[in-house]
Amino acid sequence: MKTFEYDILFFEVKKQKDYDAMRSALNERGAEGWEVITAEAGDYGYTTFLKRETVATKAASE
């Protein structure tokens, strides 16, 4: 059975350059195997929820 781990990131967005920083951080996490499940916009920025399959599960299935 697959198992997952989860993470939550908050990005304060006030200017266009903040979106570039957000994109860069999400690309870095994506390279580590994380996938954005959802993102919620709030008054001060975005909260993103991520998941990735746990390493123990991947090793067991190979």
C-alpha positions in Angstrom: 0.0 0.0 0.0 1.3 3.5 -0.8 1.9 5.9 2.0 2.5 9.6 1.8 4.0 12.4 3.7 2.6 15.9 3.7 3.9 19.5 4.0 2.5 23.0 4.1 4.2 26.1 2.7 3.0 29.7 3.1 4.0 32.3 0.6 3.6 36.0 1.3 2.8 37.7 -2.0 2.8 41.5 -2.3 4.7 42.1 -5.5 5.3 40.4 -8.8 8.7 39.2 -7.7 7.1 37.3 -4.9 5.4 35.1 -7.5 8.9 34.4 -8.9 10.1 33.3 -5.5 7.0 31.2 -5.0 7.5 29.5 -8.4 11.2 28.8 -7.6 10.4 27.3 -4.2 7.7 25.1 -5.7 10.0 23.9 -8.5 12.6 23.0 -5.9 10.1 21.0 -4.0 8.9 19.4 -7.2 12.4 18.2 -7.9 12.4 16.5 -4.5 9.2 14.6 -5.4 6.6 16.9 -3.8 3.3 17.5 -5.6 1.0 20.4 -4.8 -2.4 19.1 -3.8 -4.1 22.4 -3.5 -3.4 26.1 -2.9 -5.5 28.6 -1.0 -5.4 32.3 -1.4 -5.7 34.4 1.7 -5.4 38.1 2.6 -1.6 38.0 2.8 -0.6 35.3 0.4 -1.0 31.6 -0.5 -0.9 28.5 1.6 0.1 25.4 -0.4 -0.4 21.8 0.6 2.0 19.2 -0.8 2.4 15.5 -0.7 4.9 12.9 -1.8 5.1 9.1 -1.6 7.2 8.0 1.3 10.6 6.5 0.5 9.9 3.3 2.5 6.9 2.5 0.3 8.8 3.1 -2.9 11.7 0.8 -1.8 9.2 -2.0 -0.8 7.5 -2.0 -4.2 10.6 -2.3 -6.3 
